[in-house]
């Protein structure tokens, strides 16, 4: 360790023990403990995860942008059991580095481009209207509806399914597959979670592969057909890369929207003054409110990278092969960057949050998530004026992907 690390050793060892990613109290409200980490002023070594944690905005942002830190996927073993799970990650944009990452991102962005996303707005508006009608019926029947399962969750899943050209009758398969796979991103997935992730990976990969073969034989106007056709300098996506891209678009593409929307709405409903502002000006506040949703209670809290050579973050040496995590949700509460960071401000501007990441791994689905939320948020508020919580929201038992399982709401 460097001299600076030695200076911090006693303080950081205590803080390291204080941060238990599996502790229910920490999962329910990690922000007080994360604030103490930021106060140390440098990344700390965390025994539980065997990696450094960068909690301050400057350090967390540097972790995302430092080219000496890579997104290195470590295949699960035995590889015969984890074959699909492994290639879904090793051959995706998220878990690759240049030059592979550069090639994959360039090919994918030829198909998943700004025009393709902008063209989805009428479909997003239609899906939003349909879901609001269903929610209205539930409200009339029982006096409440679930903001997650009735609205925030099906919206992005249906949008991605439409984009990829998944048959509507199969949409119900997508969210369970996704949730099973992303549980592997938590710090200590259980044996049951691991087995579920294997099955989901096998089934999801086989399903997309079948669709890919159908679209190669008979192309349509969906993204799978486009991805099968794009090429650059004679190169195209191979089968594993195309399948991995489609699965990533669903998993990452809707998790941010579901959890970002749900977390933000709960925070707004628990802050009457801000909810009143949103009720009064839903259209004009939509864009700043979406960014504040993503900053205040981030849907993704931890993004891990590995040193490909000796480097330094915040004055702390990260040796080649050592891992360091950018704590995105912590960075977004840093008082050095954000005024009154622990307060929700739906009109906050500027708002340089890193909820979608930064650097070469900035989320490719960010424009779509913003569009979905900027359409659905004002539509929800205008349809149900004076929305309020009907009961205590049920938090998901996870830290890395932070969200709610159930948020029952009613009209006050």
N, C-alpha and C positions, 0 to 999 in steps of 0.2 A: 504493500500500500504506500501511497505518497504521504508526505508529512501532513498534508491537509486532511487526508483520510484518517490518519492517526489522531489528529486534533478532534475530529468528530466521532471517534470510535465509541466512546462511552455513551454519548448522547444518541447516536444512531442505533446502537444495539438495543437501547431501551425503546426507541421509536419503532424499530423493526419488530420487536416483540408485541408492541401495541397494535400493529397492523396485522390483523388476522382476516384474510379474505373470505374465510368460511364462517366467521362469527356473525350470528344473526343480528346483533345490535349494530355491528359495523355495516352490514348490508343494508339495514333499514335506514341508517343515516351515517354515511362515511365521512361527511364533510368536516366535522370537528377534528377527527383524527388526521385527515388530509391537511387541514390547516396547520396542525403541529408539525407535519413533515415539511411543509413549505417554509415554516419559520426557521428551520435548520439551515436553509440557504444553499443547499447542495444535495445532489443525489445521495441516497443511502443504500447500503447493502442490506438485502432482505433475506433472512435465512429460510423462511418458509418456501419461497419461490426460487431461491438460489440465483437471484439477479438483483441488479440495482433498480431503484425506483426514482424517477425524476418527477417531482411533484410541482415545482414552480413553473410558471408559464415559459420563461426564457429557456430553462433546461428541457422541459417537455417538448417545446417547439424545436429545439436543437436536435433532440433525439430523432424526430421525424425527418429532419432535413440533412443530417450529417451523412455524407456519402461513404464514410468509413464504417457506418453501421448498416447492416443488411437485414432483409427479411428472409431468414434462413429456415426453411421447413425441415424438420427432423422427422423422417418417416416413422410411422408406428409399426411395431413388430408384434407377432410374425407378419411379414408383408403379404403372405398368401391370404391372411384373414382381413387385412386392411387395404387390399389392393385398390378398391374404388375410392375409399376415403383418402388414401395417399395421393393418387393422381388428381383427384378433385382439388387438392391443395398445391401440390408440386407443379401442376400445369396451369395454375391460375395466375392472373395478374397480381393478386394480393400477396402471394407467397413466392414471388420470383423477383430477381434483381437483373439489372442490365448485364448483358445485352438482350437476354430473353425477355425481360420485362418491357424493354423498349419496343421489340418486335410485336409482342402480344398486344400492348396497349395501342400501338399504331393501327394494327389490324382491327381490333375491337372498335376503336373510335371511328373507323370508316363506316361502320354499320350503326353503332350506338352514338350518333352525332346529335348536335343541338337541334337540327331540323326534325329528326326522328322524335326527339323528346317533345319539342314544341307542338308537333302534330298530334300528340297524345291528349292535349288539353280538352277537346270535346269529349273524348272517352272518359277522362277523369271527371268531368262535370256530370256526365251521364251516370257513371257509377256512383258518384257522390249523391246525386238526387235519388237514385234507387235505394241506397242505404239509409238515407234520411227518411224516406217513406216507410221503410221497414221499422226503423227506430221509432217513428211516430206511432205506428200501429202498436208496438210493444208498450209505449208510454200510455196509450189509450187503454190498453188491456190491463196493465199491472201498475201503472203509475211511475215506472222507471224503465231504464234500459242500460245495457252494459256498453260504456263508451269504447271498450277494447274490442270485445267479440262482435258487437253489432256495428261498429263503425271503423275505428282506427286500424284494426287488424285486416278485415276483408278488403278494404280499399286498395292498399298497395299490392296485395296478393293478386287481386283481380286485374289491376293495371299491368303488372309484370306478366301475368298469364296471357293477357291480351297481346302484349308486346311480343312475347315469344311465340305466340300462336298455339298455346296449350288449349285443348278442347275444354269448353266450359264445364262439361260433366266431370272432368278430372281435377278441377281446381281444389277440391277438398283434400287432395293428396299432398299438396305442396307445403302448406304451413306445418303439418306434423313432420314431414321429412326435414324441413328447414330447422325446426326447433330441436329435433333430435341431433342433428349435425352440430349446431352451434353450441350445444351444451359442452362440447369438447373444448371450447375456448375458455371455460372457467378454470380456476386454479387447480381444483381437485375433483374431476368428474368421477362419479361412482362407477363401479363395475357394470351396474345395470345401464347407466348412461352410455358407457363405452359400447356395450353390446347393441344398444338401440342405434347408436351412431353408425356402427358397421352396417346394420340392416338398412338403415335409411340411405346411406351412401350407395350401397349396392342397388337398391330399388330405384333411387333417383337417377343414378347414372344410366341404368338400363333403360329407363323410361325416356330420357333425353336422347340416348343413342338411337332408339327406335324412331323417334320423331325426326332426328337428323337424317337417317337413311330415307325416310319418306319424303322429306323436303329436298334432299339431293336429287331424288328421282322426279319429284314434281314440286318445284319451288313455288312459294306463295309470297305474300307481301309482309311476312312476319320476320322477326329478328333472327330466328334460327336459319331461315332461308338466306338472309343477307349475310350472316356470319359464315355460312357454307360457301358463299361466292366471293367474299372479299379477298384480295390478294395485294401484295406489295413486293416489287422486285421478284416476281415469280413465286413468292412464298404465300402459303395459305395456312389457316389454322388446321392442325391435324385433329383427328377424332377426339382424343383426350382433351386437347386444348379447347375445342368447341364445347364439349360437354361441361368442362370445368367452368368455362365462362358463363354458360347459361345458369348453372347452379349458383355461382357466385352472384350473378345479377339478382337472382331470387332471394338468396339468403341475406346478402348485404343490402340489397336494394329495398327490401321491405322491413328488415329489422330496425334500421335507422328511422324509417317513417313511423312504424307502429310505436316504438318506444319513445322516440322524440316527441310525437304528438301526445301520447298518453302521459308521459312525465310532465310535459309542459302544461297540459290542461289541468292536471291535478294541482300543480303549483298555482296556476291562475285561479282555480276554484277555491283554493285555500288562502288567497290574497284578495279579499273583496274589492279593495280599491282598484286593483289592476283589472279584475274581471269586469268591473263597472265601466272602465275605459274601453275594454274590448267590446262590451255590449253596445256602447255608444258609437263606436267607430270601427266596426269589424273590417271593412274594406281597406281603410287607410292604415290601420295598424297591422294588417296581416303579415307583411314581409318582416317588419322589425320584430313582431311577436314570434314568428317562426324561428328567427335567429336567437331570440332570448330563450325560447323553449330549449333549443339545442345547447345553449351556454349554461343555463341555470341548473339543469339536471340532465347531464349528457347521457345519450343512449349507449355510447361506447366509452368505457372508463380506462381501458388499458390496451396499449398497442406495443407489442414486444419487438425488439430488434437485437441483433447480435453483432458484436465487433468483428469485422473482417481483418482488422489490423489494430494495433494499439492506438487508442484515441483518448480524448478528454472531453468530458461534459461537465460544465459548472465547476471546473477546477479539480475534478475527480477523474483519476485514470481508469479507463475501461480497457482491460487487457484483451488482446485478440482471443476470440472464443467466448468471452463473457457476454452475458445478456443484460440488457437494460430496457425498462419499460417506460414509455411515456404515459403518465397518468392524465389523460385528457380532461376528465371531469374536475380534477384538482386544479389543473392549469386554468380552467375557465372560471375559477373562483379566486384567482390571484389578485389581491388588492393593488399590486404594483401596476396592473394593466386595467382593471375594471373598478370603477367607482362604486362603492357600496356593493361589493360582489355577492354578498349573501342575501341581497334583496332582489326580488323579481321586478324588472322594469321593462314592460312590453314595448315601450317606445325607445329603448336604449339605442343610442347611435353616437359614435361608431361602436361596433361590436365585433372585434377581431377574434372571436372564439375559434377554437380548433376542433370543434365537434365532429367535423368531417375529415380530420387529419390535416396533413400538410406535406409538402415535398412531392416526390414522385408517386407516393402511395395515396395522394389526396383522392378521396372517394369518387370514382367515376359516376356513381349514381347520385351524387349530390344535387345536380340540376333537376333530376326527376323527383327526388325527395322534396326539394323546395317547391316545385310546381304542385305536387300532390297536396302538401300542407297548406300552401298559399291559396289553393282553390277550396279545399275541404274545411279549413278553419272558419273563414267568414260565412260559408254556407251553413255550417253547423250552428254558429252563433245567431245568425239571422232567422233560422228555422225554429230554434228553441231559445227564446229570450229568457233571461234570468235562470239559466241552468245552474244547478247546485248538486253537491254530492248527496247521495241518498244513504250512504253508509261508508264506513272506513274502507278506503281502497286496499286491495290485496296485492302486496308487493311480490314480484318474482324473487325466488331464492337464489339470486345470482348477483355478482358484482360487475364482472367484465361487461356483460350486456345487461344494462340496468333498465328495468321496466316494471310494468304492472301486469298481473294476470287478470285482474277484474277491477273495474271502476264503475260502480253503479251510480247513475245520475238521475235527477228528476228536475222538473220545472218548478221553481219556487213561486 
